[in-house]
Amino acid sequence: MEMLPEVVFVQANEDYTLLLEFENGEKGIFDVKPYLEKGIFKELKNIEMFKTVKVSYGTVVWDNEADFCPDTIYLISEKIF
């Protein structure tokens, strides 16, 4: 099974999207809004918590330990190249 590219850069945007860059050079936008009513992601509705996002182990994580599977981030993000 082929490994999907990992996240190497992330920037939180005011509209609860993430600007991403992957190790293969692709860029994408990942919309977190659909997840903000689920479990630990509810805490990310606080924009200051949302802005704590960083890259860790090829995916994105927040200070409250919320994270996404790296494959999900890559497959669902809208590629903007």
DRENLODO-355027 format. One record per atom (N, C-alpha, C): atom name; x, y, z; residue number from 1. Coordinates in nm, 2 decimals. Example, Ala and Ser with C-alpha at 12.3 -4.5 7.8 and 13.67 -1.06 7.14 Angstrom:
BEGIN
 atomo   east  north     up num
     N   1.32  -0.57   0.78   1
    CA   1.23  -0.45   0.78   1
     C   1.32  -0.33   0.78   1
     N   1.28  -0.22   0.71   2
    CA   1.37  -0.11   0.71   2
     C   1.29   0.00   0.79   2
This chain:
BEGIN
 atomo   east  north     up num
     N   0.08  -0.12   0.00   1
    CA   0.00   0.00   0.00   1
     C   0.09   0.12   0.00   1
     N   0.06   0.21  -0.09   2
    CA   0.14   0.34  -0.10   2
     C   0.10   0.43   0.01   2
     N   0.21   0.49   0.06   3
    CA   0.19   0.60   0.17   3
     C   0.15   0.73   0.10   3
     N   0.05   0.79   0.16   4
    CA   0.01   0.93   0.11   4
     C   0.11   1.03   0.17   4
     N   0.12   1.14   0.10   5
    CA   0.21   1.25   0.15   5
     C   0.17   1.30   0.29   5
     N   0.27   1.33   0.37   6
    CA   0.25   1.39   0.50   6
     C   0.25   1.54   0.49   6
     N   0.18   1.60   0.60   7
    CA   0.18   1.75   0.61   7
     C   0.32   1.80   0.66   7
     N   0.36   1.90   0.59   8
    CA   0.49   1.96   0.64   8
     C   0.47   2.11   0.68   8
     N   0.35   2.17   0.65   9
    CA   0.33   2.31   0.69   9
     C   0.18   2.32   0.71   9
     N   0.14   2.40   0.82  10
    CA   0.00   2.43   0.84  10
     C  -0.02   2.57   0.89  10
     N  -0.13   2.63   0.84  11
    CA  -0.16   2.77   0.89  11
     C  -0.31   2.77   0.91  11
     N  -0.35   2.81   1.03  12
    CA  -0.49   2.83   1.07  12
     C  -0.55   2.96   1.01  12
     N  -0.67   2.95   0.95  13
    CA  -0.73   3.07   0.90  13
     C  -0.85   3.10   0.99  13
     N  -0.90   3.23   0.98  14
    CA  -1.01   3.28   1.06  14
     C  -1.14   3.21   1.03  14
     N  -1.15   3.15   0.92  15
    CA  -1.28   3.08   0.88  15
     C  -1.28   2.93   0.91  15
     N  -1.19   2.89   1.00  16
    CA  -1.18   2.75   1.05  16
     C  -1.14   2.65   0.94  16
     N  -1.06   2.71   0.85  17
    CA  -0.99   2.62   0.75  17
     C  -0.84   2.62   0.78  17
     N  -0.78   2.52   0.72  18
    CA  -0.63   2.51   0.74  18
     C  -0.57   2.51   0.60  18
     N  -0.47   2.60   0.59  19
    CA  -0.38   2.60   0.47  19
     C  -0.27   2.50   0.49  19
     N  -0.26   2.40   0.40  20
    CA  -0.16   2.29   0.42  20
     C  -0.06   2.29   0.31  20
     N   0.06   2.24   0.34  21
    CA   0.15   2.20   0.24  21
     C   0.20   2.06   0.27  21
     N   0.20   1.97   0.17  22
    CA   0.24   1.84   0.18  22
     C   0.38   1.81   0.13  22
     N   0.44   1.70   0.18  23
    CA   0.58   1.68   0.15  23
     C   0.60   1.66   0.00  23
     N   0.50   1.64  -0.08  24
    CA   0.52   1.62  -0.23  24
     C   0.51   1.76  -0.30  24
     N   0.49   1.87  -0.22  25
    CA   0.48   2.00  -0.28  25
     C   0.34   2.05  -0.30  25
     N   0.24   1.96  -0.29  26
    CA   0.10   2.00  -0.31  26
     C   0.06   2.09  -0.20  26
     N  -0.04   2.18  -0.23  27
    CA  -0.10   2.26  -0.12  27
     C  -0.25   2.23  -0.12  27
     N  -0.31   2.25  -0.01  28
    CA  -0.45   2.22   0.00  28
     C  -0.52   2.31   0.11  28
     N  -0.65   2.31   0.11  29
    CA  -0.73   2.37   0.21  29
     C  -0.81   2.26   0.27  29
     N  -0.81   2.25   0.41  30
    CA  -0.89   2.15   0.48  30
     C  -0.99   2.23   0.57  30
     N  -1.12   2.20   0.54  31
    CA  -1.22   2.27   0.62  31
     C  -1.26   2.19   0.74  31
     N  -1.23   2.26   0.86  32
    CA  -1.26   2.19   0.99  32
     C  -1.40   2.21   1.04  32
     N  -1.47   2.30   0.98  33
    CA  -1.61   2.34   1.02  33
     C  -1.70   2.22   1.04  33
     N  -1.70   2.12   0.95  34
    CA  -1.79   2.01   0.97  34
     C  -1.76   1.92   1.09  34
     N  -1.65   1.94   1.15  35
    CA  -1.61   1.86   1.27  35
     C  -1.63   1.93   1.40  35
     N  -1.66   2.06   1.40  36
    CA  -1.66   2.14   1.52  36
     C  -1.78   2.11   1.62  36
     N  -1.87   2.02   1.58  37
    CA  -1.97   1.98   1.67  37
     C  -1.95   1.83   1.73  37
     N  -1.83   1.78   1.70  38
    CA  -1.80   1.64   1.74  38
     C  -1.69   1.63   1.84  38
     N  -1.72   1.57   1.95  39
    CA  -1.62   1.54   2.05  39
     C  -1.52   1.65   2.09  39
     N  -1.39   1.61   2.09  40
    CA  -1.29   1.71   2.13  40
     C  -1.28   1.83   2.03  40
     N  -1.33   1.81   1.91  41
    CA  -1.32   1.92   1.81  41
     C  -1.41   2.04   1.85  41
     N  -1.51   2.02   1.94  42
    CA  -1.59   2.13   1.99  42
     C  -1.50   2.24   2.05  42
     N  -1.39   2.20   2.11  43
    CA  -1.31   2.30   2.18  43
     C  -1.24   2.39   2.08  43
     N  -1.23   2.35   1.95  44
    CA  -1.17   2.43   1.85  44
     C  -1.26   2.54   1.80  44
     N  -1.39   2.54   1.84  45
    CA  -1.47   2.66   1.81  45
     C  -1.41   2.79   1.87  45
     N  -1.34   2.77   1.98  46
    CA  -1.26   2.88   2.04  46
     C  -1.15   2.91   1.94  46
     N  -1.15   3.03   1.87  47
    CA  -1.06   3.06   1.76  47
     C  -0.91   3.06   1.81  47
     N  -0.90   3.10   1.94  48
    CA  -0.76   3.10   1.99  48
     C  -0.71   2.95   2.00  48
     N  -0.79   2.86   2.04  49
    CA  -0.75   2.72   2.05  49
     C  -0.73   2.67   1.91  49
     N  -0.82   2.71   1.81  50
    CA  -0.80   2.66   1.68  50
     C  -0.66   2.71   1.62  50
     N  -0.62   2.82   1.66  51
    CA  -0.49   2.88   1.61  51
     C  -0.37   2.81   1.67  51
     N  -0.39   2.72   1.76  52
    CA  -0.27   2.65   1.82  52
     C  -0.23   2.53   1.73  52
     N  -0.29   2.51   1.62  53
    CA  -0.25   2.40   1.53  53
     C  -0.11   2.40   1.49  53
     N  -0.05   2.28   1.49  54
    CA   0.09   2.27   1.44  54
     C   0.10   2.13   1.37  54
     N   0.21   2.11   1.30  55
    CA   0.25   1.99   1.23  55
     C   0.32   1.90   1.34  55
     N   0.27   1.77   1.34  56
    CA   0.33   1.67   1.43  56
     C   0.31   1.53   1.36  56
     N   0.42   1.46   1.34  57
    CA   0.42   1.33   1.29  57
     C   0.34   1.32   1.16  57
     N   0.36   1.42   1.07  58
    CA   0.30   1.42   0.94  58
     C   0.15   1.46   0.93  58
     N   0.10   1.50   1.04  59
    CA  -0.04   1.55   1.04  59
     C  -0.05   1.68   1.12  59
     N  -0.18   1.72   1.15  60
    CA  -0.20   1.84   1.23  60
     C  -0.25   1.80   1.37  60
     N  -0.20   1.88   1.47  61
    CA  -0.25   1.86   1.61  61
     C  -0.27   1.99   1.67  61
     N  -0.36   2.00   1.77  62
    CA  -0.38   2.12   1.85  62
     C  -0.34   2.10   1.99  62
     N  -0.33   2.21   2.07  63
    CA  -0.29   2.20   2.20  63
     C  -0.38   2.12   2.29  63
     N  -0.51   2.10   2.25  64
    CA  -0.60   2.02   2.33  64
     C  -0.59   1.87   2.29  64
     N  -0.49   1.84   2.21  65
    CA  -0.46   1.70   2.16  65
     C  -0.56   1.65   2.05  65
     N  -0.64   1.74   2.00  66
    CA  -0.72   1.70   1.88  66
     C  -0.63   1.68   1.77  66
     N  -0.66   1.59   1.68  67
    CA  -0.58   1.57   1.56  67
     C  -0.66   1.49   1.45  67
     N  -0.61   1.49   1.33  68
    CA  -0.67   1.42   1.22  68
     C  -0.58   1.31   1.17  68
     N  -0.63   1.20   1.12  69
    CA  -0.55   1.10   1.05  69
     C  -0.48   1.17   0.93  69
     N  -0.35   1.15   0.91  70
    CA  -0.28   1.22   0.80  70
     C  -0.34   1.18   0.66  70
     N  -0.39   1.06   0.65  71
    CA  -0.46   1.02   0.52  71
     C  -0.59   1.10   0.50  71
     N  -0.66   1.12   0.61  72
    CA  -0.79   1.20   0.60  72
     C  -0.75   1.34   0.56  72
     N  -0.65   1.40   0.62  73
    CA  -0.61   1.54   0.58  73
     C  -0.58   1.55   0.44  73
     N  -0.50   1.45   0.39  74
    CA  -0.46   1.46   0.25  74
     C  -0.58   1.43   0.15  74
     N  -0.66   1.33   0.18  75
    CA  -0.76   1.29   0.09  75
     C  -0.88   1.39   0.08  75
     N  -0.91   1.45   0.19  76
    CA  -1.03   1.54   0.20  76
     C  -0.99   1.68   0.16  76
     N  -0.87   1.72   0.18  77
    CA  -0.83   1.86   0.15  77
     C  -0.85   1.89   0.00  77
     N  -0.90   2.02  -0.02  78
    CA  -0.91   2.07  -0.15  78
     C  -0.78   2.11  -0.20  78
     N  -0.72   2.05  -0.30  79
    CA  -0.59   2.08  -0.35  79
     C  -0.59   2.21  -0.43  79
     N  -0.50   2.30  -0.40  80
    CA  -0.49   2.43  -0.47  80
     C  -0.36   2.44  -0.55  80
     N  -0.27   2.35  -0.54  81
    CA  -0.15   2.34  -0.61  81
     C  -0.09   2.48  -0.61  81
